[in-house]
Amino acid sequence: MKPELRHLRYLLAVAGHANFTRAAEELRISQPTLSQQIKQLETALGVRLLDRTGRTVRLTDAGTAYIHYARRALRDLAAGERAVLDVQDLSRGHLRLAVTPTFTAYLTGPLVADFHTRHPGITLDVRELAQDRVEADLLDDRLDLGIAFAGAHLPGVEATALFTETLSLVVGPHHPDTATPGPLPVTALHERHLALLSGDFATRRHIDEHFAAHHVQPRIAVEANSINALTEIVARTPLATVLPDAISREHPHLAPIPLTPALPSRTVTLLRRESTYQSAAARAFTHQTTQWAHALGYTLD
């Protein structure tokens, strides 16, 4: 008997849960049936793939080696099925997109709205994820495209530069610096009360590094894990924040004030998995995103 696709799916489920009972529940089969199918796979290969002697089920050395190819085989098969179903005229299809959190405030809405208007038959699955999760999901074929920042990407992730993002101090109508005509020295923020994104945002780490480089220690009066909440807080209080300039353009009641020295700019990139089938929907979204950035005057430094 040769291994079949169901055997690969069953092995991945058991390895993922480290437990036959939970894997069987996920697969909606009985535990004895699952155990029998795994034994069939081990008999076909002539090796033990799972160590069942401990409190949890673990992959053996042979199982660890084999599961890499099993996962890749299922991933490639799924890509092949999408290729068969892909319609070049974009009358139907599916696109899985992820963006890092900062982009939901100014990028996701316009891009998705424009894409849906042009291609209403395409179903969009849009997720907000941290950058490392975006790259991992691309490699595992859980995503087609991701929008994140340039940097040291995981092997197998291909990045296309879109535009350069700049950041400034952002204030609302109740802030005393609203009428400031020119750049504000970053040292002026020392001991200043600010409202900033929480530490799990890459943008916050970027800001903190800039402050530390110039020996600036502001007083963080508010931390928020939502950009919408942060912009509302700044609009209604004398607190300032630091955000991408593009977000200020989306909120007329907010005013950007350039800092000097300016925060280092960041390159926004479109991410995809290398050497994989790219659907017509993914190609169309890539083209549209590039054109959108150019039309709005976003540039690459």
ABEGO torsion letter per residue (X at the ends): XBBBAAAAAAAAAAAAAGBAAAAAAAAGBBAAAAAAAAAAAAAAAGBBABBAABABBBBBAAAAAAAAAAAAAAAAAAAAAAAAABBAAGABEBBBBBBBAAAAAAAAAAAAAAAAAABAABBBBBBBBBAAAAAAAAAAGABABBBBBBEBBBBGBBBBBABBBBBBBBBBAABAAAABABBBBAAAABGBBBBBBBAABAAAAAAAAAAAAAGBBBBBABBBABAAAAAAAAAABABBBBBBAAAAAABAABBBBBBOBBBBBBBBBBBBBBGBBBBAAAAAAAAAAAAAAAAAGBBBX
